[in-house]
Amino acid sequence: MRRVMRSSGDLIADRRYQYGLDLASEGDAAAAADLFEQALERAPGWADAWFSLGRARREAYDPAGAATAFREALRCDPTDILGASLELSRLDASVDVDAAPIAYVKGLFNSYAEDFDEALVERLGYATPQKLSAMVAEMGGVTPLHFPRVLDLGCGTGLSGEAFVASAGWLEGVDVADAMISAAKDKGVYDALSCSDIMSFLAASEHKYDLVIAADVFIYFGDLSHLFAAASAKLAPGGLFAFSVERSETIDVALRDSLRFAHSAGYVAATLTAAGFELANMEEAILRKDRGADVDGLLVVARKPVPATQGVTQEAQSDQTIAFSKLN
């Protein structure tokens, strides 16, 4: 996470903390931990130093000490802007985290907003919105699809909006980071923008949508069941739900070193079914680069069924089964 240093209010503590960060970046975790401890002697309520101490202790093969430090970071900052709860859950199996803290996600993306598009598209090879748009277009065959009302969850700077605006009669975006909303507004592709967390927005929205999209958003959620149910409630019958997730090959839900969640294909399919969706298509894809390595993901399009009285066909249900079987 790219973070601006938050001062402890003590110049000497700040200096020792900065020296610790320099040592940590050079790979000397033990020496970094010592300096963070010195900083905390002068500023015992400083969440940033406790968090950095947790990371240094973990790198110095002291998991118990790291867990203690992350707990102290949480005590000092209950909003958890640093993501200490995520780090703690990787060390202590009794700590169950269903999603990244809202303050953490907001801080993360506010810090990225200024050069987000350049970093993501040009340096990391990100093309997920375009790939999702192509998958949705394929649902119409030779007939171009048009969606009267489209919702872009976690819209960021508007990369997905740009990919879908041509097929949208009304395009609405929501993001928790106000700096991202400001950047999206500048692109001029949205008819409405809201700064809110996704679940609060879906609970409050009075609209029904024909297409809901979420590119690189669900990587900050472990349990997807509540999200899928909330999205289903806001989709019109026959509406589409298009999104990406990072792919887990081992367990249903995995919290990675990047502090992002990955999900298995089976988990995604089962959770969609439980939320009342039909799986229309699921494809494996490279989502982007991360530290020079490809990030494996899944691109998914699901459909909210039309009530039987409106003519859901057995052929459509068969298409769903065929699309998922390609992954198994």
N, C-alpha and C positions, 0 to 999 in steps of 0.2 A: 504494500500500500504506500502510495506517495503521500507523506504527511508533512505538514508544517509543524516545526517544534513548538510545543506549548511550554512556556516558561514556568518554572516552579516558583518564581518570585525571589529566588535566592541566586545571586550571580555566581557564587562559587559552586553551588549544586548544579546549575546549568552548565558550567564549564566542564565539570567532571562528567556529567552526562554526555556531553558532546564528544569528549575524549573517548568515552565508552563506546559510542556509536562508531567512531573511527576505527577502534580496535576490532569491533564486531565485524565491520565491513572487510577488515583484513584477515578475518578468520581466527582471531585470538579470543575465543569465547570466554575462557577463564579470566583473562585479564579484564575483558569488558565487564563481566559480572562483578568483579571487584570494584570497578569504578562506579557502576550503577549502585552498588551497596553503599559506597561512600556518599553518593549524591542523596540517597534516601536517608542517611543519617542526619542530613541537614533539612531534608524536605520529605518527611515520612508519609505525607498524604498525596504524593505526586504519582498519579496513575501512569503517566508515560514511563517513568523510571521503573515502576514495578513491572509494567508490561515488557519493557526491553530487558529487564533482569530475567523475566520468565523465559524469553527467547534465548538469552545467553546461557542460562543454566541448562536449558534443553539441549543446546548445541554442545555443552560441556558434559553431557551424559549424566545429568542430575535431574531426572524426571520428577522426583518428589519435590525437590526445591523449586523446580519450574512451576509445578502445579500450585504451590504455596504462593508464589509471586503473582501468578495470574489471578488467583482468588483475591489477593490484596488489590490488584488493579481494578477488579470488579467492585470491591468494597469502596474504593476511592471514586470510582466513576460508574454508578449503576446504569447509566444510559449505554455504556459499553461502546463508545465511539471507536475504540481500538480493536474490537473483536476478541477480547480476552476470553469470552465464553466459548468461542470457537476453538481457540488454542487449548483451553482447559479440557474440552470434550475429547480432544485427541490424546490426552494424557490420562484421563480418568473416565473409565467406562460407565461410571454411575452418573456422569453428567450427560444428559440427553438434550441436544439442541436441535430443534426442528427447522430453524431458519436463522440466517444471519441477522444480527440486531439491526433495527431500522437506522439507528444513529450511525452505525458502522457503514452501512451501504450508502447512506446519504453523504457522509464524509468522504468516502472513497470516490464517489462519482463527482462530487463537487471539486475535488482535487484534480480530477482528470479532464474536466470539461473544456479547458482552454485549447488543448491540442488533441482532443479525443479522436476526432475523425482521422487526422493524420497518423496518429499512433496505431489505431486499430486497423484501418484500411491499408495504408501504405507500408507500415512496418510489420504488422502481424497478419496480413493477408486475409482480413475478415471480409467474407461475402455472404454470410448467413441470410440477411434479409433478401438478397437477390435469389438465393437458392430456395427459400421458402416461397417467395413470390412465384417462381417457376413451378413449384409443386402445386400451389393453389391453382395456377392457370391451367395445369394439366387436368384438373378436375372437370373443366368445361369442355374438354376435347377440342374440336375445331371452333367452338363458339366462345368468344371472349366472355369471361365472367365479369359481372358488375355487382358491387355490393353497396346498397343504399347507405348503410351506416357501418363504419369500421372503427374498432378500438385497438389502439397500440399500447399494450401494457409495458411499462418500463421503456418508454420511447427514447430515452437518452437524448442525443442531439438531433434525432430525426432521421437516422439512416434507414430505418424500416419504413418510416413515412414516405421517404423518397421512392422506395421500392414498390409501395402499394398505392400511392396516391392516384395513379392513372385508372385504377379499377374501383376507386372509392367515390361514392356520392358525397359522403360526409366523413371526414377523418378526424378522429379525436385521439389525443395522446395524454398519458399520465406518467409521471416519474416522481420519485421521492426527492431527487436532487434539484434544487431551484436553479443552480447554474446550468444544468442540463436543459431544463425547461426554457431558460433564456436563450440558449443556443438553438434549440428546436424552433422557437418562435421566429428567430432570424431567418430561417430557411423558407418560411412562408408556405409550407405544405399542409399545415394542420388548420382545421376549422375551429378547433377548441383544444386548449391545453390546460391540465390541472397538475398542481404540485401536491402529491399525496402518496402515501404508501398504497400498494395495489389492493390489499384486502379492504382497507377503509373505503377506497374509491368504489370498488365493486359493491360493497354493502350499501353505499349511499346512492349510487346511480339509479335513476328511474328509467333509463333507456334500455331497449332491446337492440342488440347488434346482430348484423348479418355475418360479420367476420371479426374474430378476435385474434390478434397476433401477439407473440411474445418471443423476441429474439434475444438470446443470451440473458434471460431474466431468471429462469427457474434454477439456475446454478447457485442462487443465493437462498434456495429453499430445500430443505431435506424432505419433509413430508409434503407431498403434492396433493393430497386428497382434498384438503379444504380449498385450495386454489382452484382445482379442477371443478369442484362443486359450485364455487362462486362464479366461475366463468360460464358454466353450463346454465346457471340461473339467469344470466344476462344475455344469452344467445337466443335468437329467434329460432323456431323450428326449421330445420334444414340448414342452419347456420354452420359455419366452419370455424375451427379452432386450430391455428397453425403456430407451432412453437419449436424451439430447440432445447436440448439438454446435453450436458456432457455425458458420455457413455461410460457406465461401470460394467466391467466384464466379470466381476467377482460376486459382489453382493448387491442387493436391491438399491440401497442408498449408501454412498460412501462420501465422507468428508475428506477432501484431498489436502495435501500440503499447502496448496494455493488458497486454502480456506473457502474453496468453492465445492458445491455438492455435485456428485455424479450419480446417475440413475441407470438402472438396467432396462433393457428393452421390455423384459417381462413385467417389471414393476410399472413402467409407464403404461403399457397396454392394459394391465389389470386395474390400475387406478382410474384410467379413462372409462373403462367399462363400469366400474363402481359408481362413477359420477354421471352415468347415463349417456355416455358418448359411444359412437361407433367409430372404430379406427379405420380411416380411409387409406392412409399410406404412412409408412415409416421407413426411412432410409438412413443408412450409416453415411457419415460425412466428416470431413475435416473442418472444424469450426474456425480455427485460427491457429497461429503460432503462440507458444508461451515459453519463454526462455530458450528459444531456438528449436523446440520440439513441437510436433503436430499435436493438437488437442482433438481427440476423437469425440464425435458427438452423434446425436440422433436428430434428424429432422422429421417432424411429425405433423400430419394433418388429420384431424378428427372431425366428425360431423355430429351435430345434435339431431337425433332422429325426428322425422316428421311423424306425428301421430298416425296410427294405422288408418284412421278414417280419411287421411289426406293422401294415402297411397304410397306408403313405403313398400318397395318391391323386394322380393327375394333376391333379385339380381344384384341390387345395391349391397345387401348383406353379404353376398358371396364375394363381391369385389373387396370388401373389408378383410375377409379371411385370407384371400389370395395375397393381398398387399403385405400382411404381417408374416405370412408363411415364408416369404423370401428371406427373412432374417433368421430363420430357425433351421 
